[in-house]
Amino acid sequence: MMIVICRSLGITLYSFVFGDIPWRCNSIPVLYEQIKSEEITFPTGIKISDDLKELITSMLIKDPEKRISIEQIRVRWLLKLSDKN
């Protein structure tokens, strides 16, 4: 369940950063296929850090076994923030 939530949060984070959703189509069946098969792409006109790109990408990995977990995000990003202070 948390793995699914992590993917949903990844889509939400992508939307916050870029002001759009990662996949777009007028047909629900085609959209579903895009979500299942297409790799995530990032708009070229908006610069983001490599760390943020890595986070979003790891949250949107299709295979739930390989996708980053909420706990891994918490630990990784708390460590990065504490290293910067």
C-alpha positions in Angstrom: 0.0 0.0 0.0 2.7 2.5 0.9 4.5 1.8 -2.4 1.4 2.9 -4.3 1.2 6.0 -2.1 4.8 6.8 -2.9 4.0 6.6 -6.6 1.0 8.9 -6.2 3.2 11.3 -4.2 5.7 11.2 -7.1 3.1 12.2 -9.5 2.0 15.0 -7.2 5.6 16.2 -6.7 6.1 16.2 -10.5 2.9 18.2 -10.9 4.0 20.8 -8.2 7.4 21.2 -9.8 6.3 21.4 -13.5 2.7 22.5 -13.3 1.6 19.6 -15.3 1.1 15.8 -15.1 3.7 13.3 -16.3 1.3 11.7 -18.9 -1.5 13.2 -20.9 -4.0 11.8 -23.3 -7.7 12.3 -24.1 -8.3 8.5 -24.1 -8.4 6.8 -20.7 -7.3 3.4 -22.1 -4.4 5.0 -24.0 -3.4 7.1 -20.9 -3.4 3.9 -18.8 -1.1 2.3 -21.4 1.2 5.3 -21.3 1.4 5.1 -17.5 2.2 1.4 -17.7 4.8 1.5 -20.5 6.3 5.0 -21.0 9.3 6.2 -19.1 9.0 9.5 -17.3 10.3 12.6 -19.2 11.1 16.0 -17.8 10.3 19.3 -19.6 13.4 20.9 -21.0 12.5 24.5 -20.2 12.5 24.1 -16.4 15.8 23.5 -14.6 15.7 21.3 -11.6 18.5 19.8 -9.5 19.8 16.3 -10.2 18.7 15.3 -6.7 15.1 16.4 -7.4 15.1 14.6 -10.7 16.5 11.5 -9.1 13.8 11.6 -6.3 10.9 12.0 -8.8 12.3 9.3 -11.1 12.8 6.9 -8.1 9.2 7.6 -6.9 7.8 6.8 -10.4 9.6 3.5 -11.1 7.0 1.1 -12.5 8.2 -2.0 -10.6 6.9 -1.6 -7.0 9.8 -3.8 -5.8 12.4 -1.4 -7.2 10.5 1.9 -6.3 11.8 4.0 -3.5 9.8 3.7 -0.2 8.6 6.5 2.0 11.1 5.4 4.6 14.0 5.5 2.1 12.9 9.0 1.1 12.7 10.1 4.7 16.1 8.7 5.6 17.9 9.8 2.3 16.5 13.4 2.3 16.9 14.0 6.0 20.5 12.9 5.7 21.0 15.3 2.8 19.4 18.2 4.6 21.5 17.5 7.7 24.7 17.4 5.7 24.0 20.8 4.3 23.6 22.4 7.8 
